[in-house]
Amino acid sequence: MTRFITTGGPVHGRSGYPSSCGVPSLGAVAADDDLAHYVQEGYGSPATYSTPSRVTLHLGHMPSKKDIKAPWPRTPSRVDPNNPPWPAYRGYHEYSFAHATMGVRLPTILGKAIDDASRTLNEQYAEDKIIDLAECLERMDALMADLSGNAKLRPIIDDGEGDVALWNKEIAKYFQGKDFMNAPWLFAEAYKYRRLHECFSVSKYWHDYDVFYRQKCDTFSRSTDAVFELSMRFAEPFKKSKNMSDAEKAESERLMFLELTQVCLWGNSTDLSLLINMTEEQIKSLQSTGGDHLAATEKNILGNHLNQLWETVKVLREKTGGRIDFVLDNAGFELYCDFVYADFLIQTGLAKQIRFHGKRYPWFVSDVTRKDWDWLLNTMVYGHLFPKASEVERESLRRLGARWKQYEKDGRWQYEQHPFWCTGYTFWDLHSEAPDLFLHLSRSDLVYFKGDLNHRKLTYDCAAPASIPFDIAIGPMASAAGAPKICSLRTIKSDVVVGLGDDGDAIAEQLDKKEPGWKISGKYAVVLLSEGRPGEKVRFA
């Protein structure tokens, strides 16, 4: 009997038999087989037989190892929240923004939230409210310990929210045993904000408390120049000159649309989760909305479907529906820019109704909630937020606010907040996990997805090549029957970048060399359009 073994001391393994430590080599497997035969024949016992620890085979005459690349993207049947179409970004990936976010940004954001709640605690006088808020702070401290200690992801406590079942189903199916750093970044980050909401949602008095509310209000109050730049231009209803020909009027409307689309796009620069310690001058620079600035920044729109977007929107006036949806991103100045844009769409008849989709509770620091929506409109009409502004400027803001509040009263603007928007699922799962919401969106003529987080959720937040077309990257949101036309307006602030065209990979590689931080700087943007499959009957499995 030929044996590929060397001698070594007995190490007892599975079933009491000696075995080598670690993964056995080919020779060790052969030795185990021979050992079984040896014992069965009565020649010895595990206690007396000396077994090898390892055998090395020299494979010099075999073919060399090949550099085999895994097939990407994954086939649809192999895609799930822990296994995106392309490799996921995870917190332990030091080369990605996920690492800085999970290790530094999120603890910093949570620390500021704790400071805010502590400040509110110190302002209270009723003992029961003080005790209740102190317990919220204890839960926040526990969350900080879990985040800093990279704890396992536990289920969400049933706090009465409509998303609890969705969260716990996803955790049970895909993330058992996962922690903050080895779960996909998108899910882990969303989970942190859901846990933060839980700190208050189980309380008696503070279930709707927003630890980011002061920051959101303060940032808008420091946006003076950009706010009045727009209010002074659009306080009066949009009118076309009577001296213009029909062709000139059409061209004027087109140019206005393109400029306001850019205003809506670059308003996304003010993201509080990213701009933690930004100065007032830096905020002003990001929010500059002058015509020269917009012309200069268009070259930074790397994936630019602006002209295709206009071709899509300009025909809506001829349709009976004319409904446009905005899946909102940030409160404050970005929401203000969204309102200016939506106002233009209503005034020109490009849309008859606009639906705005916000969050049910505080989310990713600055995302829009109903409270933020109401605050902005009421502050514009009744507030004294800009003490240094002239009376003319304040009046321009009041007129805008009054007109927008009227849109809401007569139903032309509607605010909605579906529970799905605050889950850990990407929008690839919207069709299956929130069929009512998918059906609702399918009836829209165009859905704008604003900002970086919505773009990450559309594209599964994974390492897809920059040249991958947008409609491929968003999967079922483009390919499912009844999928609406979708436009993503996004300033780039995280790793995933798609839709840059055939030369996209080369463009991304060149930027990686010239500007290593280009994916998180907010300097570059995309305006990407998916034609979807509108008009087809929506079908669910």
Disulfide bonds with the S-S distance in Angstrom:
none
